[in-house]
Amino acid sequence: MIVGLLLLLLLTSVSAQGEQSFWQKYDWYIIGAGAVLLVYVLFKITKKLVILGLLLVAVAIVVNMFLVQNNQEVGVVGDIHYHADFAIYLNGQRYNFFQEKYMSTQNKSFSNFAHLHDLKGNIIHKHASGITLGFFLDTLEMKLDQRCLVLDDGTPYCNEGSKELKFYVNGKQNDEFDRYDIQDEDKILLSYGDETPEEIQKQLAAVTDEACVYSLKCPEKGAPPEEATCVGETCEVE
C-alpha cells in the first residue's frame, strides 16, 4: 500500500507541467524513505512471527515431554513378574487392604497387570513393565496424584494446612507419587497427615519385607504360603 501510494505520487509529479513542485524535487527521496519504512515494518512483523513460532515449538516440546512422562508405555501381561511391599497410612492409621473387596482371585480379577490376592493386602503383584503406583490404585478405583489420594468410596485426603501426602520408596522420600514405576522388592509407603519425623520412621518400619518371598529371592525367609496363587514367574489369576 505504501509503495503504491508513493508510485502514484511519483507519476503525478512526472506528468505535472511548469515549475517543479515539492514532490518533483524530492520524489526519489520520498520513495526511498518509503521503501526503507516498508522493509522495517516487514522485518518487525517477521521478527514477531519468528518469535511466536519459536514459542509455539517450545510449548509443543514441553507438552510432549509431559505426556511422555505421564503416559509411560505399559508392557504386555507376563513380560515381568514383580512383587512390592506397600502400606498406606491416613492420619496415623494404616489403611486396611486385607479385605476381600480388594482381592483378585481365579474367578475375579481387577487387572491382569497389577493386583492383590491371597488376602495379602501388603503385597502388590505386578505383571507388566511400566505399571505405576497410580495405575495400580486406579485398578482398585482409587485416585492418586501429588496433592490427593481419593479412596474407592470417594473420600479425599488432600494437602491442606499442616496435613499433606508424603511418599517414600525404600525409606527415601520420593516426589513421583502416581507416576512411580513399581520395582521388584520395593518397600512403598504413602502417608497422609501431619506426622512428626519420628512417626514417619515408625510407619516406614511397619512396611513389611515379604515381597522377596513371593519373588523367590530370599529362601532363607521361607517359601510362599501353599495357597499362594501367584509366585515366582507364574500366576493363576486370569
Salt bridges, closest charged atoms under 4 A:
ASP118 OD2 - HIS117 ND1 3.24
ASP138 OD1 - LYS143 NZ 2.28
ASP152 OD2 - LYS101 NZ 3.31
ASP181 OD1 - LYS126 NZ 2.47
ASP184 OD2 - LYS217 NZ 2.60
GLU195 OE1 - LYS166 NZ 3.24
ASP209 OD2 - LYS221 NZ 2.97
GLU210 OE1 - LYS120 NZ 2.66
